Amino acid sequence: MKTHNQRPSRKRLIDVARSLGVSVTTVSNAFNKPDQLSDKLRQHILARAEEIGYRGPGAEGRLLRTGHAGAIALYIPEPLTYLLEDAFAAEFLSALVDACQHRQIGLLLLPAVPHENSGKPRPPAALDVAAVDAVIFYGLAADDPVIKRAIDRGKPVIGIDMMDQDDMISVGVDDISGAYQAARHVLAKGHTKVAVLALPTSRQRKERAATAEDFKTATIRFPQDRWNGYAKAFFEAELDMENVSIRMVATNSVSNGRAAMEKLLVAPNGARPTAVLAMSDALAHGAMQACKAKGIKIPKDIAIVGFDDAPFSAGLGLSTVSQSPGEKAERAVRCALGETVDCKRLPATLIIRQTA
């Protein structure tokens, strides 16, 4: 008599073979090497397997036989909730899911490695033991130790918007060009006092005033590239760098963008910026909130340009630099699967709306 806690026995490949009077190899081929059988025989085997409740080879056995897990991993330096809370990150995740769905492969989200109070990282257990065929890193600092740990596993490692490294495939956007277009646009409008809302340039994240020197020693690529694009436009316009103020946030969020902008607005009217270049649309949105709370009119009193073209940006009338999360995700998955991919950086294009 079966008790409540007993599980029904799992049907095995050999059970299908016995019920049909064929070899185990023949049944295995129906699942793993369909080209070895006629379509009629394969369909007959699959129908019988379905009938008796055999769902195919187990993932563990498949991994041992082939070395392939049928899944890739995504690792970001933020808490995983960031992928749902940030509009642009959510758009990228959705595109990544679509790319995996199309190829019938799994996607595993790996939690970021926490750090002890001593500053020493704990062993990244999930990254070390996850059964995946490749790891996609998004926006990590070049000196993050988890990169080497992933490379040492011998699986493909793809870095999105990261500095180039040996044994890592690089996928990214032409941030320099995009930021250059944004800065050139506001300078062409006659603005000579410009503020930059900057994203963190290293793993040491702290809200603070920053300088151009911070970007020279950056270990995170896209904030460095975006600054270099702005700086190129400043140089060409012979803008006095004394009139450029930089505020760096600890993390990318609307609330942090608003808090940073509030500090920039404390300056007297004559010294207050008349244009803001934000390294993300979330920061730009926060800047808009801060200005509106102070009765500062956009773009009459201050122009604001973001970066990303997040889903909410058009509704805000936000001028921004557009990039394609879908193209980025598609290229990353293709790299993870060993397909040939164009190594050129994806384009970034300025979209002019009402805020600048």
Helices and strands as residue ranges (DSSP letters): H 13-20, H 24-32, G 34-36, H 39-52, H 59-66, E 71-75, H 82-85, H 87-103, E 106-110, H 125-129, E 135-138, H 145-152, E 157-160, E 169-171, H 175-188, E 194-198, E 208-210, H 212-216, H 221-236, G 241-243, E 244-248, H 254-264, E 275-278, H 281-293, E 303-308, H 313-316, E 319-322, H 325-336, E 349-351
